[in-house]
Amino acid sequence: MVNVEINTDLAREIITGFIRSEITRAGLQRAVIGLSGGLDSSLSCMLTSEALGPENTLAVLMPYKTSSPDSLEHAQLLIDQLGIQSITIPITPMADGLIDQFPDMDQVRRGNIMARMRMIVLYDQSKVFNGLVVGTSNKTEIILGYTTLYGDSACAINPLGDLYKTQLRQLAKAMGMPQVILDKPPTADLWAGQTDEGELGFTYAEVDKLLYLLVDERYSPAECVEAGFSLEFVDKVVERIRRNHFKRVLPPIAKLSNRTVGYDFLYLRDWGT
Amino acid sequence: MKLKIALAQINTVLGNVQRNLAKHLDYAEQAVKQGADLLVFPELSLTGYVLQDLVPSVARHADPADPVLAKLLDVSQSIDLVVGFVEEDVRNRFHISAAYLSDHKILHVHRKVYLPTYGLFDEGRFFAEGDRVQAFHTRFGRAGMLICEDFWHASPPYLLWLDGADLFLFTSASPGRGLTSDPKLSTTRWVETINQAYAGLFTSFVVHSNRAGYEDGLHFWGGSTIFNPNGELLCQAPYHREALCLAELDLNQLHRTRARLPLLRDERAMLVQRELDRILDVNAHTLGKET
């Protein structure tokens, strides 16, 4: 059977070192994180707080009028446990400023607007707090493209992007995440009753094992079927990965010159530091 | 004879040779104070690792007159040094090189022979391959240097062994990868395993100096090691962070181990050569044909 378990001590040490290194190399000591009260953003806060200290970690709570009250409660639980700084900035007025202009707007459009409003608030707080935005996207959602481009995916550094959701849960548990956050079903909380697994049509436990074979172990789709996954499920996931690849790359630039950003102008971000 | 080796498991500033040089001088001063005879820096220690388009701007000739090497050569009057740098050859090809400096001389330069260009690696895009694997004399006996991917292949350490090296000086900037439920990354486990194996197989000292720190999302795991000719671990630097790690090598261990286990005496290099000639000859004839 596919085993995606990780050594959480090692993950914790490498990730906290990464956060410290990348933020101090940018000439800063602080970080801001959009905290929903869910698993991913809570873990991002825990790791950042451990890396930089609670006084240098700002959790930004950005509820919309339809957000579950539980979310705020769970976020507060985590803030109190870690002793990190926090601020609450409701996005209802700014989001509704746009949403109200289109009475027939569907849920997906509204969800995308909320995610992008939160990005605006977060980057504004980044300037005020003098800290980088630390991301909360995990490997499962990055590979599936289950994310709003320039919304929840926007960040300066991402400590969680190489951990599948089930691995992230394992790390969260090892780091002492409040049980109530560990136990609740994952949701983007963009509308009432929304759950990730309901929307995706499969569970993280299932898809993480499949992704591990496809991505990490370089199995072909046919080999995944041989390993026991249904052909329909494999096809659906493979097509989803391909279709959403645009969310994982910078916009392509039309090449004209001898040297073009993205093709042959190659430097790490840490250049010179 | 005793040899006190220090491993400079450093982090680097990406593309800033002057700041890295300053760290080299600082580590050398500390190592001298602690009585070390030889200080080994990791791969590309003067430049950082993921250089990409910075390669031409940090390159230098392996020339004693080069101002950076000149400073290190001054230090080499008090302590032998292995340093990593981008070397530009006379025809302007760029190499990942390691230089052995001693008593104000560049005793040897090794140009990385195997440039990993797969997975997260892109060295073949930016660098030229070295074409030599040679041991060289030091004041502690005959030594050989290899850089990272060079010793993921079995043949370069074997060649150094046959060329007389008793002291293997390996350098790396090894990005950690392969997180599983094991307490070590799969890269860490593999590098430690092969270094220990080379020490035992070649009944020699195997020294490995690895990088620490991060470059963007890449993490260099440190954990530098020295194994003795019995394949026993003499010292290991901590994982993940910078360290200066010292160990005293009793070079007479070569005598004792090889008295017990004469693998070098019994090695049949001519047989290897005959079989290689045959294999390469056969392959040359069958190239492009279905077998």
Interface residues (C-beta under 8 A of the other chain):
Chain A: N3 E5 I6 N7 D9 L10 A11 E13 I14 G17 F18 S21 E22 D162 D264 F265 L266 Y267 L268 R269 D270 W271 G272 T273
Chain B: V13 L14 G15 N16 V50 Q52 D53 L54 G176 L179 T180 S181 D182 P183 K184 L185 G213 Y214 E215 D216 G217 H219 Y239 H240 R241
